[in-house]
Amino acid sequence: MNSKKIIIVTGLSGAGKTTALNILEDMGFYTIDNLPLGLEKSLIDINLEKIAVGIDIRTFKETKDFFNFIDLINIAKVDLEIIFLEAEESVILGRYNLSRRAHPLKEKTLLDSIKKEKEIFFPIREIADLIIDTTNSRPINIEEKIKANINLQEDLVNLNLHIQSFGFKYGVPLDTDLMFDVRFIPNPYYIDELKNKSGYDKEVSEYVMSHRESQEFYKKLLEFIEFLLPQYIKEGKKHLTISIGCSGGKHRSVTFVNKLAEDLKINSNLNIYVSHREKEIGHW
């Protein structure tokens, strides 16, 4: 593997590709948006060590063209990572209506174009190293996820691990590999002195973990994750997102995410990034 690093930023139109490229440019990457396929050899030959390339549905005619592009870079033994951006259909629809720009796919309706693009991009999403759901994200949230997950020290870190809490009442996160539900644990929300606090507060976390089912579940969860991590590393996976949800994403899930991150920190092969979705969005 040579010292060059190429990051491909792709995904659904209107999901934030330009924002992601701007973030990478600020991180020192030379950015290219909508590089025509056929010029990929120039990326390998050019004397630049950090390159970020934006590729969307306008760049290729068939999905196989994208995979041929990836194959050429891999054959050259260049360090490659793929960032895939997506958002809920209703949100992309709203963004297009607000900007009044035309969707690159010319289906009968805008919604048909969005659905068609999701179908075309599905195989590409499956091989992405990092998937970012921008449905409720601000640019600062996207920046945090990119900085936490993009591996610039490949020889030191084997796996970038993102652990996030969320509330089921606000919908499940799209950008996840493993999801766990802790709504079976007694809810601090119904205790007056704990209701307005969060899993960051000692009183809340102690209450959540005081129950037998909490302790037993956490023990099994930690053992399960510790078993899975080396298996993913062995298979070459670079990024893993674990989501833990409760009703509102403020008490139980936050407690479990923080505790899991703390207990996994002893593993020097991991770069751990913690986020609490509902806090970021303003639901707390």
C-alpha positions, -999 to +999 in steps of 0.1 A: +000+000+000+015+033-010+011+066+009-016+080-014-051+081+001-083+085-020-117+091-005-148+087-027-178+107-016-210+095-031-246+088-023-280+102-030-284+135-047-294+162-022-279+142+007-249+165+013-221+154-010-209+190-015-209+196+023-188+165+028-163+175+001-159+209+017-152+193+051-125+170+035-110+200+018-106+217+052-089+185+064-062+189+037-076+168+009-075+180-027-111+177-037-126+170-072-163+170-078-179+149-105-148+135-120-158+118-153-152+081-153-123+074-176-100+098-159-095+077-128-059+068-138-050+104-134-059+101-097-033+074-093-006+092-113-010+127-099+015+137-073-010+143-045-012+122-013-047+130-001-075+132-027-113+133-022-135+127-052-172+134-055-191+109-076-229+111-082-254+096-106-243+120-134-208+105-134-216+069-145-242+053-168-243+019-151-233+007-116-207-016-131-188+015-143-184+026-106-171-008-096-146-008-125-134+026-111-130+011-077-112-020-091-086+002-109-078+021-077-075-012-057-052-028-083-029+002-079-028-006-041-040+029-032-056+034+002-093+039-006-123+047+015-159+053+004-182+077+022-219+073+013-244+100+021-282+094+023-313+109+038-350+101+041-370+105+009-392+132+024-361+152+034-345+150+000-378+159-016-380+190+007-344+200-001-351+199-039-383+218-035-365+245-015-336+248-040-358+244-071-330+225-088-337+196-111-329+160-101-303+144-123-326+115-131-355+125-152-383+103-140-420+112-142-420+128-107-393+140-083-402+113-059-399+087-087-364+100-094-353+098-058-366+062-055-349+052-088-316+067-076-318+047-043-323+015-063-293+022-085-271+031-056-280+002-034-250-020-044-226+009-039-241+016-004-233-020+005-196-016+000-193+019+016-168+022+045-189+050+061-226+057+057-239+090+070-276+097+073-280+135+070-317+135+076-314+155+108-278+165+106-262+199+105-228+204+088-211+203+121-226+168+128-214+156+094-179+170+101-177+152+134-186+119+119-161+122+090-133+133+113-140+105+138-143+078+112-119+086+084-087+067+092-056+087+085-033+064+105-041+030+090-012+013+107-024+023+142-061+018+141-078-014+129-114-003+133-133+030+136-162+023+160-191+047+162-215+041+191-247+062+191-278+065+211-312+073+197-349+075+205-373+051+188-401+077+190-380+098+165-373+069+141-344+045+138-311+057+124-302+046+088-265+047+093-261+017+115-246-019+113-259-032+147-290-020+166-300-028+201-333-020+220-331-012+257-368-002+261-374-032+283-354-016+311-374+005+337-376+041+324-361+070+345-385+093+327-413+083+351-393+093+382-398+130+389-362+137+401-347+120+371-371+130+343-353+162+332-318+147+336-300+125+311-278+094+310-248+117+315-260+123+351-247+099+377-282+095+393-297+084+360-269+060+350-269+045+385-307+040+384-305+025+349-278+000+359-293-008+393-317-033+378-309-070+374-320-071+338-298-041+330-267-057+344-274-091+328-281-075+294-251-053+295-228-082+304-241-102+274-240-071+251-203-064+260-193-100+255-212-101+222-195-069+209-160-081+222-166-113+202-176-095+170-149-068+169-120-091+160-141-109+135-149-077+117-112-066+119-102-100+105-125-095+075-110-061+068-140-040+079-128-005+087-159+012+102-187-002+124-217+017+138-235+004+168-269+020+177-286+017+210-322+030+214-347+037+240-380+055+239-367+091+239-329+086+235-321+105+266-318+082+296-313+044+291-297+044+257-273+072+266-263+053+298-255+021+278-237+039+250-214+058+274-207+027+295-200+006+264-176+032+250-158+034+283-153-003+286-141-007+250-115+021+253-089-004+266-087-019+231-060+001+214-070-012+180-102+009+181-109+045+173-141+051+193-165+079+184-196+085+206-227+105+196-262+110+210-285+117+182-314+133+201-291+156+219-276+168+186-310+174+171-323+192+201-348+167+215-333+169+250 
